[in-house]
Amino acid sequence: MDKFPRKFPSNIAFQDFHNIFRNFLNISDSKPYDCGSCTQSFSTKPQLESHVNWVHHRKEIQCNQCHVICRSTGQMRRHQRIHSGTKDYKCNFCPKAFANARYLKGHLNRHKGIKRHKCATCSMAFVSKGHLNSHVRTHTKQRPYKCHFCNATFAVKYCLDMHVKVHLGKRDQKCPHCPFAAVYKGDLTKHLKCHNPNHGPHKCSHCSASYLTRRCLFLHFKSAHNIHEKAPRPKYPCSKCTKVYNNTASLHRHQLTHTGIKEFKCAACAAEFYTKSHLQRHIEQHTRATGDIVCPFCKGPFPTRLVLGQHKLNWHGVSIHQQKHGTAETQAVNIKAHNCTLCSKSFKTAGTLKCHMLCHQGTKAFQCLLCLKSFGRKSSLVAHIKTHKRDSDNAM
């Protein structure tokens, strides 16, 4: 202790005191201790050991309650405050509280609208550096977080934690009204809407409540009315004919047939459809075709002769009997094999004959979507639509 005096003269300079203190700790300006893993060098051996342990030989201490890994015991103590349930750091703007001051500071920046961390690639800014790092991975396409149970990778640590819960079967988000439990909070929020009465199309036959799904209606039967039978499926009848469907989507597709307008036309052949999904399903047949099998009427390619024969029957009026017996296809186009039993008319396809029978029944199933006028025949509807088009052209 002789090198470091206990008392200093009052007139000693700060730089002289600094030099005496460095000599006492054996600190010199030279840095003889080089790191073997990088280019840095240090003045003392303890500094080198601290650098190696902190940077190159990182400690990985895993939390015994979750999958978080910390680099030091101090970080682990601060992290475990989250699991202790004590949240001493409270926000002055909202009822939220946090386990440490760092989380509270980041939360206060959201209230103040402070976004100090900006992306160098785009103009977006974020409150925390962690949110910025997650955003940067959308540009670099990096997914560093890998699941230990499967090969799934994620760009955000939170998404990995939620994914691991699925493997472990941890469903923390529980419904207060029924045994339903979910992994994600969003799924629970969506489920809670099912318990709100007067919310959906499935109506209770014993009271005025209605629910979003049939399952929620079944739970309502058990809890409110002590009925353990499943709710009957609702039926959606067509207002133009006697057909009944189980859902509104099927009813809507069927009602398009009463308009007589097939807006979706195939560019490769003469086929026309009421819906886009039916057209896309039909186009898949052309994509599978090699070009060897071609329709002689519309020159459309088809993958097999069976599909071509069905196409001839539906769109060119060539029956299967005519195709088998080798009737001249150019003459078979004009043959109308479907005859009406009430009059002398005949039609190429069974669908056209079915629409014709509505005229004898006195029903007007073809309705104009512009003026809501109804017609008994499709041709009358088509001619009527042309009048709307002429009126619009004259108005311009």
C-alpha positions as semicolon CSV with decimal commas, in nm:
position;residue;x (nm);y (nm);z (nm)
1;M;0,000;0,000;0,000
2;D;0,304;0,227;-0,003
3;K;0,256;0,304;-0,373
4;F;-0,089;0,450;-0,315
5;P;-0,078;0,730;-0,048
6;R;-0,382;0,782;0,170
7;K;-0,377;1,161;0,143
8;F;-0,299;1,383;-0,152
9;P;-0,194;1,747;-0,150
10;S;-0,476;1,984;-0,236
11;N;-0,283;2,133;-0,525
12;I;-0,229;1,802;-0,710
13;A;-0,354;1,797;-1,069
14;F;-0,627;1,555;-1,180
15;Q;-0,406;1,406;-1,450
16;D;-0,135;1,331;-1,193
17;F;-0,393;1,160;-0,971
18;H;-0,516;0,959;-1,271
19;N;-0,162;0,842;-1,349
20;I;-0,099;0,743;-0,986
21;F;-0,424;0,543;-0,980
22;R;-0,336;0,362;-1,304
23;N;0,010;0,275;-1,169
24;F;-0,150;0,141;-0,852
25;L;-0,370;-0,094;-1,059
26;N;-0,080;-0,182;-1,290
27;I;-0,267;-0,038;-1,588
28;S;-0,053;0,086;-1,875
29;D;-0,130;0,230;-2,216
30;S;0,009;-0,077;-2,382
31;K;-0,227;-0,368;-2,453
32;P;-0,019;-0,685;-2,454
33;Y;-0,309;-0,927;-2,408
34;D;-0,454;-1,010;-2,749
35;C;-0,775;-1,200;-2,805
36;G;-0,726;-1,511;-3,012
37;S;-1,079;-1,502;-3,155
38;C;-1,089;-1,141;-3,274
39;T;-0,858;-0,840;-3,328
40;Q;-0,914;-0,672;-2,991
41;S;-0,640;-0,639;-2,727
42;F;-0,649;-0,548;-2,359
43;S;-0,421;-0,400;-2,092
44;T;-0,484;-0,658;-1,821
45;K;-0,553;-1,027;-1,814
46;P;-0,885;-0,990;-1,622
47;Q;-1,011;-0,763;-1,899
48;L;-0,924;-1,025;-2,158
49;E;-1,094;-1,299;-1,958
50;S;-1,406;-1,087;-1,915
51;H;-1,412;-1,016;-2,290
52;V;-1,374;-1,384;-2,382
53;N;-1,643;-1,499;-2,141
54;W;-1,891;-1,230;-2,243
55;V;-1,840;-1,220;-2,622
56;H;-1,694;-1,549;-2,740
57;H;-1,789;-1,797;-2,466
58;R;-2,137;-1,682;-2,392
59;K;-2,310;-1,829;-2,092
60;E;-2,645;-1,979;-2,176
61;I;-2,862;-2,007;-1,868
62;Q;-3,209;-2,139;-1,954
63;C;-3,509;-2,042;-1,748
64;N;-3,670;-2,337;-1,570
65;Q;-4,021;-2,201;-1,638
66;C;-3,998;-2,102;-2,005
67;H;-3,763;-2,127;-2,305
68;V;-3,582;-1,794;-2,253
69;I;-3,199;-1,814;-2,243
70;C;-2,998;-1,546;-2,057
71;R;-2,626;-1,469;-2,073
72;S;-2,567;-1,400;-1,705
73;T;-2,714;-1,469;-1,364
74;G;-2,811;-1,103;-1,334
75;Q;-3,016;-1,119;-1,651
76;M;-3,178;-1,439;-1,528
77;R;-3,278;-1,276;-1,199
78;R;-3,435;-0,984;-1,383
79;H;-3,614;-1,222;-1,619
80;Q;-3,757;-1,439;-1,340
81;R;-3,938;-1,139;-1,198
82;I;-4,184;-1,193;-1,481
83;H;-4,276;-1,538;-1,347
84;S;-4,293;-1,423;-0,984
85;G;-4,610;-1,225;-1,056
86;T;-4,487;-0,908;-0,886
87;K;-4,516;-0,605;-1,111
88;D;-4,391;-0,302;-0,918
89;Y;-4,341;-0,073;-1,219
90;K;-4,681;0,078;-1,303
91;C;-4,775;0,297;-1,596
92;N;-4,919;0,644;-1,521
93;F;-5,128;0,650;-1,840
94;C;-5,300;0,308;-1,828
95;P;-5,359;0,025;-1,575
96;K;-5,069;-0,187;-1,705
97;A;-4,777;-0,284;-1,478
98;F;-4,442;-0,444;-1,553
99;A;-4,183;-0,657;-1,377
100;N;-3,882;-0,435;-1,454
101;A;-3,808;-0,076;-1,547
102;R;-3,689;-0,157;-1,900
103;Y;-4,029;-0,294;-2,002
104;L;-4,200;0,010;-1,848
105;K;-3,972;0,250;-2,036
106;G;-4,050;0,082;-2,368
107;H;-4,420;0,089;-2,286
108;L;-4,411;0,464;-2,206
109;N;-4,256;0,535;-2,545
110;R;-4,572;0,394;-2,704
111;H;-4,789;0,641;-2,514
112;K;-4,558;0,927;-2,610
113;G;-4,536;0,813;-2,973
114;I;-4,157;0,804;-2,964
115;K;-4,011;0,582;-3,236
116;R;-3,636;0,616;-3,225
117;H;-3,543;0,298;-3,407
118;K;-3,569;0,351;-3,783
119;C;-3,528;0,096;-4,059
120;A;-3,239;0,163;-4,297
121;T;-3,416;-0,009;-4,588
122;C;-3,759;0,157;-4,570
123;S;-3,912;0,454;-4,390
124;M;-4,072;0,264;-4,103
125;A;-3,981;0,342;-3,739
126;F;-4,039;0,142;-3,421
127;V;-4,057;0,196;-3,046
128;S;-3,812;-0,077;-2,945
129;K;-3,501;-0,223;-3,101
130;G;-3,652;-0,571;-3,082
131;H;-3,942;-0,467;-3,302
132;L;-3,694;-0,314;-3,548
133;N;-3,488;-0,634;-3,560
134;S;-3,804;-0,836;-3,629
135;H;-3,896;-0,596;-3,909
136;V;-3,548;-0,609;-4,066
137;R;-3,586;-0,985;-4,105
138;T;-3,875;-0,921;-4,344
139;H;-3,620;-0,761;-4,579
140;T;-3,342;-1,015;-4,528
141;K;-3,579;-1,318;-4,519
142;Q;-3,395;-1,453;-4,214
143;R;-3,571;-1,698;-3,982
144;P;-3,321;-1,767;-3,702
145;Y;-3,563;-1,921;-3,451
146;K;-3,599;-2,295;-3,513
147;C;-3,837;-2,535;-3,342
148;H;-3,674;-2,827;-3,157
149;F;-3,973;-3,054;-3,224
150;C;-4,005;-3,002;-3,600
151;N;-3,831;-2,820;-3,885
152;A;-4,041;-2,503;-3,860
153;T;-3,850;-2,173;-3,850
154;F;-3,968;-1,828;-3,745
155;A;-3,849;-1,470;-3,777
156;V;-3,986;-1,362;-3,436
157;K;-3,916;-1,527;-3,100
158;Y;-4,275;-1,478;-2,987
159;C;-4,403;-1,682;-3,282
160;L;-4,165;-1,964;-3,186
161;D;-4,290;-1,960;-2,826
162;M;-4,650;-1,983;-2,942
163;H;-4,559;-2,264;-3,183
164;V;-4,387;-2,463;-2,907
165;K;-4,704;-2,438;-2,699
166;V;-4,886;-2,626;-2,973
167;H;-4,637;-2,916;-2,944
168;L;-4,656;-2,917;-2,565
169;G;-5,036;-2,893;-2,563
170;K;-5,038;-2,578;-2,348
171;R;-5,367;-2,395;-2,403
172;D;-5,349;-2,104;-2,162
173;Q;-5,629;-1,897;-2,315
174;K;-5,940;-2,050;-2,154
175;C;-6,302;-1,956;-2,217
176;P;-6,497;-1,858;-1,902
177;H;-6,826;-1,995;-2,043
178;C;-6,730;-2,339;-2,180
179;P;-6,437;-2,588;-2,177
180;F;-6,283;-2,430;-2,488
181;A;-5,913;-2,339;-2,457
182;A;-5,680;-2,191;-2,718
183;V;-5,310;-2,127;-2,764
184;Y;-5,350;-1,783;-2,920
185;K;-5,540;-1,496;-2,766
186;G;-5,688;-1,408;-3,104
187;D;-5,855;-1,749;-3,128
188;L;-6,011;-1,698;-2,785
189;T;-6,139;-1,353;-2,885
190;K;-6,298;-1,504;-3,196
191;H;-6,451;-1,783;-2,989
192;L;-6,603;-1,544;-2,732
193;K;-6,815;-1,392;-3,008
194;C;-6,998;-1,724;-3,029
195;H;-7,131;-1,678;-2,676
196;N;-7,281;-1,338;-2,752
197;P;-7,654;-1,378;-2,830
198;N;-7,813;-1,213;-3,134
199;H;-7,485;-1,236;-3,319
200;G;-7,524;-1,491;-3,600
201;P;-7,759;-1,667;-3,842
202;H;-7,820;-1,978;-3,625
203;K;-8,134;-1,897;-3,426
204;C;-8,268;-2,078;-3,123
205;S;-8,616;-2,227;-3,165
206;H;-8,697;-2,182;-2,794
207;C;-8,590;-1,819;-2,737
208;S;-8,475;-1,515;-2,932
209;A;-8,101;-1,591;-2,911
210;S;-7,893;-1,646;-3,224
211;Y;-7,532;-1,756;-3,259
212;L;-7,248;-1,752;-3,508
213;T;-7,203;-2,130;-3,543
214;R;-7,415;-2,442;-3,492
215;R;-7,178;-2,562;-3,219
216;C;-7,241;-2,247;-3,013
217;L;-7,613;-2,294;-3,062
218;F;-7,577;-2,654;-2,940
219;L;-7,395;-2,531;-2,627
220;H;-7,677;-2,281;-2,576
221;F;-7,932;-2,565;-2,594
222;K;-7,749;-2,756;-2,320
223;S;-7,687;-2,464;-2,083
224;A;-8,006;-2,261;-2,124
225;H;-8,275;-2,518;-2,215
226;N;-8,120;-2,848;-2,096
227;I;-8,157;-2,992;-2,446
228;H;-7,880;-3,231;-2,552
229;E;-7,983;-3,274;-2,915
230;K;-7,789;-3,110;-3,194
231;A;-7,945;-2,810;-3,361
232;P;-8,113;-2,890;-3,695
233;R;-7,935;-2,768;-4,004
234;P;-8,102;-2,462;-4,155
235;K;-8,249;-2,494;-4,502
236;Y;-8,230;-2,225;-4,767
237;P;-8,502;-2,269;-5,034
238;C;-8,487;-2,108;-5,375
239;S;-8,758;-1,848;-5,437
240;K;-8,777;-1,939;-5,807
241;C;-8,805;-2,317;-5,790
242;T;-8,847;-2,600;-5,541
243;K;-8,476;-2,666;-5,471
244;V;-8,343;-2,636;-5,115
245;Y;-7,979;-2,591;-5,011
246;N;-7,783;-2,626;-4,684
247;N;-7,591;-2,298;-4,708
248;T;-7,625;-1,955;-4,863
249;A;-7,323;-2,001;-5,093
250;S;-7,484;-2,296;-5,271
251;L;-7,813;-2,107;-5,294
252;H;-7,640;-1,807;-5,450
253;R;-7,467;-2,025;-5,712
254;H;-7,800;-2,185;-5,797
255;Q;-7,982;-1,852;-5,830
256;L;-7,735;-1,746;-6,098
257;T;-7,879;-2,018;-6,323
258;H;-8,217;-1,841;-6,317
259;T;-8,065;-1,523;-6,460
260;G;-7,955;-1,705;-6,776
261;I;-7,637;-1,497;-6,796
262;K;-7,308;-1,686;-6,809
263;E;-7,049;-1,415;-6,760
264;F;-6,743;-1,642;-6,741
265;K;-6,642;-1,772;-7,084
266;C;-6,357;-2,006;-7,170
267;A;-6,102;-1,865;-7,415
268;A;-6,003;-2,210;-7,547
269;C;-6,346;-2,357;-7,630
270;A;-6,716;-2,271;-7,642
271;A;-6,787;-2,341;-7,273
272;E;-6,958;-2,076;-7,057
273;F;-7,017;-2,077;-6,682
274;Y;-7,211;-1,890;-6,417
275;T;-6,931;-1,874;-6,159
276;K;-6,557;-1,812;-6,175
277;S;-6,480;-2,128;-5,977
278;H;-6,652;-2,347;-6,235
279;L;-6,455;-2,176;-6,512
280;Q;-6,124;-2,231;-6,331
281;R;-6,211;-2,597;-6,280
282;H;-6,282;-2,625;-6,652
283;I;-5,956;-2,450;-6,751
284;E;-5,761;-2,715;-6,559
285;Q;-5,877;-2,968;-6,821
286;H;-5,715;-2,761;-7,096
287;T;-5,389;-2,724;-6,901
288;R;-5,363;-3,104;-6,864
289;A;-5,416;-3,153;-7,238
290;T;-5,120;-3,245;-7,461
291;G;-5,275;-3,114;-7,783
292;D;-5,343;-3,455;-7,942
293;I;-5,716;-3,461;-7,855
294;V;-5,896;-3,157;-7,997
295;C;-6,266;-3,079;-8,034
296;P;-6,360;-3,068;-8,406
297;F;-6,613;-2,786;-8,350
298;C;-6,445;-2,528;-8,125
299;K;-6,083;-2,658;-8,155
300;G;-6,043;-2,677;-7,776
301;P;-5,778;-2,922;-7,641
302;F;-5,876;-3,188;-7,386
303;P;-5,674;-3,440;-7,181
304;T;-5,878;-3,756;-7,259
305;R;-6,143;-3,868;-7,507
306;L;-6,387;-3,923;-7,224
307;V;-6,367;-3,555;-7,128
308;L;-6,397;-3,460;-7,494
309;G;-6,713;-3,674;-7,528
310;Q;-6,872;-3,503;-7,228
311;H;-6,778;-3,166;-7,377
312;K;-6,946;-3,257;-7,708
313;L;-7,260;-3,363;-7,525
314;N;-7,289;-3,050;-7,308
315;W;-7,185;-2,779;-7,552
316;H;-7,239;-2,916;-7,905
317;G;-7,539;-3,147;-7,863
318;V;-7,361;-3,463;-7,981
319;S;-7,503;-3,753;-7,779
320;I;-7,299;-4,051;-7,659
321;H;-7,493;-4,280;-7,896
322;Q;-7,399;-4,065;-8,195
323;Q;-7,035;-4,062;-8,089
324;K;-7,023;-4,441;-8,052
325;H;-7,185;-4,518;-8,388
326;G;-6,965;-4,276;-8,580
327;T;-7,239;-4,041;-8,697
328;A;-7,099;-3,753;-8,896
329;E;-7,010;-3,499;-8,633
330;T;-7,077;-3,203;-8,859
331;Q;-7,437;-3,318;-8,895
332;A;-7,475;-3,422;-8,533
333;V;-7,428;-3,069;-8,415
334;N;-7,772;-2,974;-8,541
335;I;-7,946;-3,282;-8,393
336;K;-8,164;-3,205;-8,091
337;A;-8,215;-3,531;-7,906
338;H;-8,412;-3,397;-7,605
339;N;-8,779;-3,363;-7,696
340;C;-9,050;-3,189;-7,496
341;T;-9,346;-3,412;-7,402
342;L;-9,594;-3,120;-7,399
343;C;-9,508;-2,956;-7,730
344;S;-9,314;-3,031;-8,045
345;K;-8,994;-2,854;-7,947
346;S;-8,662;-3,033;-7,905
347;F;-8,332;-2,923;-7,752
348;K;-7,965;-3,017;-7,765
349;T;-7,910;-3,068;-7,393
350;A;-8,118;-3,191;-7,100
351;G;-8,052;-2,865;-6,912
352;T;-8,207;-2,658;-7,189
353;L;-8,510;-2,888;-7,193
354;K;-8,546;-2,851;-6,817
355;C;-8,551;-2,471;-6,846
356;H;-8,809;-2,501;-7,124
357;M;-9,043;-2,705;-6,903
358;L;-9,071;-2,406;-6,669
359;C;-9,264;-2,226;-6,942
360;H;-9,535;-2,492;-6,932
361;Q;-9,555;-2,465;-6,555
362;G;-9,625;-2,093;-6,573
363;T;-9,320;-1,994;-6,369
364;K;-9,093;-1,709;-6,471
365;A;-8,756;-1,820;-6,338
366;F;-8,533;-1,588;-6,546
367;Q;-8,510;-1,247;-6,376
368;C;-8,333;-0,934;-6,496
369;L;-8,089;-0,800;-6,239
370;L;-8,128;-0,441;-6,361
371;C;-8,505;-0,389;-6,345
372;L;-8,612;-0,714;-6,165
373;K;-8,847;-0,809;-6,449
374;S;-8,903;-1,186;-6,486
375;F;-8,932;-1,401;-6,798
376;G;-9,028;-1,759;-6,872
377;R;-8,754;-1,818;-7,129
378;K;-8,386;-1,752;-7,132
379;S;-8,396;-1,611;-7,486
380;S;-8,655;-1,354;-7,376
381;L;-8,429;-1,247;-7,091
382;V;-8,129;-1,215;-7,323
383;A;-8,330;-1,002;-7,568
384;H;-8,453;-0,788;-7,279
385;I;-8,098;-0,727;-7,151
386;K;-7,999;-0,601;-7,496
387;T;-8,260;-0,325;-7,463
388;H;-8,086;-0,200;-7,147
389;K;-7,759;-0,196;-7,335
390;R;-7,908;0,002;-7,625
391;D;-8,061;0,253;-7,384
392;S;-7,727;0,307;-7,212
393;D;-7,551;0,356;-7,547
394;N;-7,809;0,612;-7,658
395;A;-7,777;0,799;-7,330
396;M;-7,405;0,839;-7,383
